């Protein structure tokens, strides 16, 4: 089977789909990726086919730096309308090339609307594959709306998912319909978007996270499959830097601190905050630079700065991990079985931060705008001294290690495809 996967976002958003694509390739399928040029090396390193969707997500993130730091998801979405119009045409043209000869299209949330249009234009089956809950449920609110998780707002849970869907759709509706008209020559999508139609069709939907972390809602239908996480192992022949190995071996396990792909307007100031917290707690540290999240010219001997580094290799060697709460980073921390200190900003990050806390595998989250030396130092002390927390983190890591999310996802895809052809 020839499969085209469309993925968009930061590295943490794209990497799970690369893991899924590698699993599909290992199962005998041909896999082609339609992603931005930021991830060409990531795709080709794992021997998968790359087609440029157009644009650069790093450039988009840098251009929206101020909004991303504020963490107002509604403002972020509204500001993306112009960018969507610029990029939709490129994505559509590249998509026609990427999907030629394909038997199946798989897309994450970022590529959902172009994938639906391509599926309609070319008559190719489509499977949405999400990294956080998106199907409406009465059990908890949408991760994209700022509703509390408590019972007082339970009546608003289901409508909040519909609201989130509309927020995403109305932001890109004009760009999507222009592309449908000018590139695909197909009818415009309905004013309220494709979600009602997708629900009526009972499309198979994949969810690449662990049911140990977010249990499957009781009111979800059988078409929703929570398979477990899609972890990407380092490519064959990958070797960690010798100087990093020497650092890790030169003392006790350090604290990992990284804020992913969220750009910072004050990377030096953020690095100073982190260094002060490490100094106050007497801990060694491994700092990740990300897309500009941390930067420091002179570091003490007790701290090591890394760039892109496989979390699956690095995190098990840490005493605890401090991160922004992106889905991929959260998953890697949970898999490693070490306590996590989460500093969320927006999007799905507050969900993962809250789940880490509720599962008892990390201290209470610190919203990024409230991050201080004192709060970070206190959380580090708690993560290192709370034996029960450490035991829970170890146990959850073992449970997640026992899952095989990629194999389950591949089985769902193959069963779904076989049932259609029979």
C-alpha positions in Angstrom: 0.0 0.0 0.0 1.2 3.5 -0.9 0.5 5.9 2.0 0.9 9.7 2.2 1.2 11.2 5.6 0.6 15.0 6.1 2.1 16.5 9.3 2.5 20.1 10.4 3.8 21.9 13.4 6.9 21.8 15.6 9.3 18.8 15.8 7.2 17.4 18.7 4.1 17.5 16.5 5.8 15.9 13.5 8.1 13.2 15.1 5.3 10.9 16.2 4.1 10.7 12.6 7.6 9.8 11.5 7.5 7.0 14.0 4.2 5.8 12.6 5.5 6.1 9.1 8.5 4.0 10.0 6.2 1.4 11.5 4.1 1.3 8.3 7.3 1.0 6.2 8.6 -1.9 8.4 5.2 -3.6 7.8 5.8 -3.5 4.1 4.1 -0.3 3.0 5.5 2.6 1.0 5.4 5.9 2.9 5.7 9.4 1.6 5.6 12.5 3.8 4.3 15.9 3.0 5.9 18.3 5.6 7.8 21.6 5.7 11.4 21.8 4.9 12.3 22.0 8.6 11.9 18.2 8.8 13.5 17.0 5.6 16.5 15.6 7.4 14.3 13.9 10.0 12.2 12.2 7.3 15.1 11.1 5.0 17.3 9.9 7.9 14.6 7.3 8.6 14.6 6.3 4.9 11.2 7.8 4.2 10.2 9.8 1.2 10.0 13.6 1.7 8.0 16.2 -0.3 8.1 19.8 0.7 4.6 21.2 1.7 6.0 24.7 1.4 7.0 27.3 4.0 8.9 26.9 7.3 7.3 26.2 10.7 10.3 27.6 12.5 10.0 30.9 10.5 6.3 31.0 11.3 7.0 30.4 15.0 9.6 33.2 15.1 7.3 35.6 13.3 4.6 34.9 16.0 7.0 35.0 18.9 5.2 37.6 21.0 1.8 35.9 20.6 3.2 32.5 21.4 4.7 33.8 24.6 1.4 35.4 25.6 -0.2 31.9 25.2 -3.6 33.3 24.1 -4.8 30.5 21.8 -7.6 32.5 20.3 -5.3 35.3 19.3 -2.8 32.8 17.9 -5.5 31.2 15.8 -6.9 34.5 14.5 -3.4 35.7 13.5 -2.8 32.5 11.5 -5.5 33.4 8.9 -3.2 35.3 6.7 -0.5 32.7 6.9 -3.0 30.0 6.1 -4.0 31.8 2.9 -0.3 32.1 1.8 0.5 28.5 2.5 -2.7 26.7 1.5 -2.1 27.0 -2.2 1.4 25.7 -1.9 0.2 22.8 0.3 -2.5 21.9 -2.2 -0.2 21.8 -5.2 2.5 19.8 -3.3 -0.3 17.6 -2.0 -1.4 16.6 -5.5 2.1 15.5 -6.2 2.5 13.7 -2.9 -0.8 11.8 -3.2 -0.4 10.6 -6.8 -0.7 6.8 -6.7 -1.5 6.7 -3.0 -4.0 4.3 -1.6 -4.4 6.1 1.7 -3.9 9.6 3.2 -3.2 10.0 6.9 -3.1 13.5 8.4 -2.6 15.2 11.7 -4.7 18.1 12.9 -2.4 20.6 11.2 -3.0 19.2 7.7 -6.6 18.1 8.2 -8.4 20.4 5.8 -6.0 20.0 2.9 -6.1 16.2 3.5 -9.9 16.2 3.3 -9.8 18.2 0.1 -7.2 15.9 -1.5 -9.2 12.8 -0.4 -12.3 14.3 -2.1 -10.5 15.4 -5.2 -8.6 12.2 -5.8 -11.0 9.7 -4.3 -8.4 8.4 -1.9 -9.5 7.1 1.6 -8.5 9.3 4.5 -7.7 8.6 8.2 -7.3 11.4 10.7 -4.5 10.8 13.2 -4.4 13.1 16.3 -2.0 13.5 19.2 -4.5 14.7 21.7 -8.3 14.3 22.3 -10.3 16.0 19.6 -13.5 13.9 19.2 -16.3 15.6 21.3 -17.0 14.0 24.7 -19.0 14.9 27.8 -16.3 13.7 30.1 -13.8 16.6 29.8 -13.6 19.9 27.9 -11.6 20.5 24.8 -7.9 20.9 25.3 -8.1 24.0 23.1 -10.6 25.9 25.3 -9.7 27.5 28.6 -12.3 25.6 30.7 -11.4 24.1 34.0 -11.4 20.3 34.4 -13.7 20.2 37.4 -17.3 19.1 37.6 -18.8 22.6 37.8 -18.4 23.0 34.1 -19.2 19.5 33.1 -22.3 20.6 31.2 -20.1 22.7 28.9 -17.7 19.8 28.0 -19.3 18.6 24.8 -20.1 22.1 23.4 -16.5 23.1 24.1 -15.2 20.6 21.6 -17.6 21.9 18.9 -16.4 25.4 19.8 -12.7 24.4 19.3 -13.6 22.7 16.0 -15.2 25.9 14.8 -12.3 28.1 16.0 -9.9 26.0 13.9 -12.2 25.8 10.9 -13.3 29.5 10.7 -9.7 30.6 10.9 -8.8 28.6 7.7 -12.2 28.5 5.9 -11.5 31.2 3.4 -8.1 29.8 2.5 -9.5 26.3 2.2 -12.4 27.3 0.0 -10.0 29.4 -2.2 -7.8 26.3 -2.7 -10.8 24.1 -3.4 -11.9 26.5 -6.1 -8.6 27.5 -7.7 -6.5 24.3 -7.3 -8.8 21.4 -6.9 -11.9 22.6 -8.8 -14.2 21.1 -6.3 -17.1 22.4 -4.3 -16.5 24.6 -1.2 -16.7 23.0 2.2 -19.9 23.6 4.2 -20.0 26.9 6.2 -19.7 25.0 9.5 -16.9 22.8 8.2 -16.4 19.1 7.6 -16.8 17.8 11.2 -20.4 16.8 11.1 -19.8 14.9 7.8 -16.8 13.2 9.3 -18.9 12.1 12.3 -21.7 10.8 10.0 -19.3 8.8 8.0 -17.8 7.3 11.2 -14.3 7.8 9.9 -11.6 5.7 11.6 -9.6 8.1 13.8 -6.3 7.2 15.3 -5.0 8.7 18.6 -1.3 8.5 19.3 -1.2 8.8 23.0 -1.5 6.4 25.9 -4.9 5.4 27.5 -2.9 5.2 30.7 -2.5 9.0 30.6 -5.9 10.0 29.2 -8.5 7.2 29.6 -10.8 6.6 26.6 -14.1 8.4 27.1 -17.0 6.1 27.6 -19.1 8.1 25.0 -16.6 7.7 22.2 -17.6 5.3 19.4 -15.7 2.3 18.1 -14.2 4.4 15.3 -11.9 6.1 17.7 -8.7 4.2 18.5 -6.4 5.3 21.3 -3.4 3.1 20.4 -0.7 4.3 22.7 2.2 6.6 21.9 4.2 6.5 18.7 7.8 6.7 19.8 10.7 7.2 17.3 13.9 5.5 18.1 17.3 7.1 17.0 18.2 6.1 13.4 20.6 3.3 12.7 24.2 4.3 13.3 23.3 7.3 15.6 25.9 7.9 18.3 25.6 10.5 21.1 28.3 13.2 21.3 31.3 12.1 23.2 31.4 15.3 25.3 27.8 14.7 26.4 28.6 11.1 27.4 31.6 12.4 29.4 29.5 15.0 31.1 26.8 12.4 32.1 29.4 10.1 33.5 31.2 12.8 35.4 28.6 13.1 38.2 25.1 12.2 39.4 22.1 12.3 37.0 21.3 15.9 36.0 18.0 17.7 35.5 16.9 18.2 31.9 15.4 21.6 31.1 14.0 22.5 27.7 11.1 24.5 26.3 10.7 22.9 22.9 10.0 24.9 19.8 8.4 27.9 21.5 10.7 30.9 20.7 11.7 33.2 23.5 12.2 37.0 23.3 14.6 36.7 26.2 16.6 33.5 25.8 19.5 34.7 27.9 17.2 35.8 30.7 15.4 32.4 30.7 18.7 30.6 30.8 19.8 32.7 33.8 16.6 31.8 35.6 17.2 28.1 35.0 20.9 28.3 36.1 19.9 30.1 39.3 17.3 27.4 40.1 19.9 24.7 39.4 22.5 26.4 41.6 20.0 26.8 44.5 19.2 23.1 44.4 22.8 22.0 43.9 21.9 20.1 40.8 23.6 19.5 37.5 21.7 20.3 34.3 21.3 19.5 30.7 19.8 22.5 28.8 18.1 22.2 25.4 18.3 25.2 23.2 15.2 24.4 21.1 14.1 27.0 18.5 15.5 29.8 20.7 14.1 28.9 24.0 17.4 29.0 25.9 20.7 30.6 25.1 23.8 31.3 27.2 27.4 32.0 26.0 29.1 31.0 29.3 27.9 28.0 31.2 29.2 26.5 34.5 30.9 23.1 34.4 27.8 21.6 36.0 25.6 22.4 33.0 25.7 21.1 29.5 23.9 22.7 26.5 22.4 20.4 23.7 20.6 21.0 20.5 18.3 18.4 18.9 18.7 15.2 20.9 16.7 11.9 21.0 14.6 12.2 24.2 14.3 8.4 24.2 18.0 8.1 24.8 18.5 11.2 27.0 15.6 11.3 29.4 16.2 7.9 31.1 19.6 9.3 32.2 18.0 12.3 33.9 16.9 12.7 37.6 13.9 14.7 36.4 12.8 16.6 33.3 11.5 20.2 33.1 9.7 21.0 29.9 6.9 23.0 28.3 4.3 20.2 28.1 4.3 19.5 24.4 2.7 16.1 23.7 5.9 14.5 22.3 8.2 15.7 25.1 5.6 14.8 27.8 5.3 11.3 26.3 9.1 10.8 26.3 9.3 12.0 29.9 6.6 9.6 31.0 8.2 6.7 29.1 11.5 7.4 30.8 9.9 6.9 34.2 11.3 10.1 35.8 9.3 12.9 37.5 8.4 15.8 35.2 8.0 19.6 36.0 5.8 21.1 33.3 5.6 24.8 32.4 2.8 25.1 29.9 1.9 28.0 27.7 -1.0 27.2 25.4 -2.7 24.6 23.2 -2.5 21.0 24.5 0.3 21.8 26.9 -2.0 22.6 29.9 -3.8 19.2 29.4 -0.5 17.2 29.6 0.7 19.4 32.5 -2.5 18.7 34.4 -2.4 15.0 33.7 1.3 14.7 34.9 0.2 16.3 38.1 -3.0 14.3 38.6 -1.2 11.0 37.9 1.2 12.0 40.7 4.3 11.8 38.5 5.3 15.5 38.8 4.7 18.6 41.0 2.0 21.1 40.3 2.5 22.7 36.9 4.0 26.2 36.7 2.5 28.3 33.9 5.3 29.7 31.9 4.3 33.3 32.6 4.6 32.5 36.3 8.0 30.7 36.1 10.4 32.1 38.7 13.7 30.9 40.2 11.9 30.2 43.5 9.1 28.2 42.0 11.4 26.1 39.7 13.8 25.4 42.6 11.0 24.3 44.9 9.6 22.0 42.2 13.0 20.5 41.5 13.5 19.8 45.2 10.1 18.1 45.4 10.7 15.9 42.3 14.0 14.7 43.8 12.8 14.1 47.3 9.3 12.6 46.9 10.0 8.9 46.8 6.3 8.1 46.2 6.3 10.4 43.1 9.4 8.7 41.8 7.9 5.3 42.3 4.7 6.3 40.5 6.7 7.7 37.6 8.7 4.5 37.3 5.5 2.4 37.3 3.8 4.5 34.7 6.9 4.4 32.5 6.9 0.6 32.7 3.2 0.5 31.7 3.8 2.8 28.7 6.8 0.7 27.7 4.5 -2.4 27.6 2.3 -0.7 25.1 3.1 -0.9 21.4 1.2 2.1 20.0 2.8 1.9 16.5 1.9 -1.8 16.1 -1.7 -1.2 17.2 -2.0 1.8 14.9 -0.6 -0.2 11.9 -3.1 -3.0 12.7 -6.0 -0.5 12.7 -4.9 1.0 9.4 -4.5 -2.4 7.7 -7.8 -3.8 9.1 -9.6 -0.7 8.0 -8.1 -0.8 4.5 -8.8 -4.5 4.2 -12.4 -4.2 5.3 -13.0 -1.5 2.6 -11.5 -3.6 -0.2 -13.3 -6.8 0.8 
